[in-house]
Amino acid sequence: MSMEVAKLQQKFLDYSNSLFQDGFLDDQFIQLHMLQDDSNPDFVAEVVTLFGEDSERLIAELSAALQHDTIDYRKVDAYVHQFKGSSSSIGAQRVKAVCSDFRVYADAKNREGCLQCLQLIKQEFSLIKHKLDSLLKLEEQIIAAGGTVPFMD
């Protein structure tokens, strides 16, 4: 194995470990990674892409729903519930946590709380999207250099 591959693999492990230590990701992301194999080498990238598209749609729906004079809190809760589910399935722990708070505010019909959570969700989603993109780029670099992506523990 080349020096370059070894350095990239170490960088990958250090970076992925930091995402877990900083609470961005939980064990669900490792489970997702375990489903990726030679027959489906782009599995994680595809799931991350779908999560990104789904999240952007849900953020737009939530933004629109919270602009109305009369807010349909059941609809807001349904969107947040979907968002919580997709962030749970990918292991986006901090997004999932904001969704839990968001649902409490929606349940209480608290517009101000919902608007604050919407801003938080936008921030956390932007952060995790950037971090997952960086992680996937590292994976691509490792594979392009002829290496294999190391196993996360």
C-alpha positions, 0 to 999 in steps of 0.5 A: 500500500502506498504512503498516499493511500495510508495517509488518506485512510488515516485522514478518513479515520480521524475525520470520521471519528471527529464526526462521532465525537462531536455528535454529528453522527451516531452508530446508524451511519456505521450500520449504513456503511456496513451495507456498502460492498463491491456489489453496491460501492456507491450505496452511502453516497446515494443515501447521502444524496437522497438525504440532502435532496429530501432535507432541502425539500422538507426545509422548503415545505417547513419554511412555507408552512410557517409563513402562513397567517394561520399555521397548520401545526399538524402539517408542520409536525408531519414534515418534522416527523419525516425529517426526523426519520430521514436524519435518524436513518442516516445517523445525523444525530444533531439534526434528529435532536433539533427535530425532537425539539421542533416537534414539541414546539409544533405540538404546543402550537408555538410559532416562535419556537418553531421558527427558532427550530427551523433556523437551527435545522437549517444550520445543522443540516448545512453543517452535516451536509458539508461534513458528509460531502467532505467524508465522501470526497475522502472516500473517493480519493482513497479509492482513486489512489487504489486503496480501500476505505477503512472500516469505521469503529 
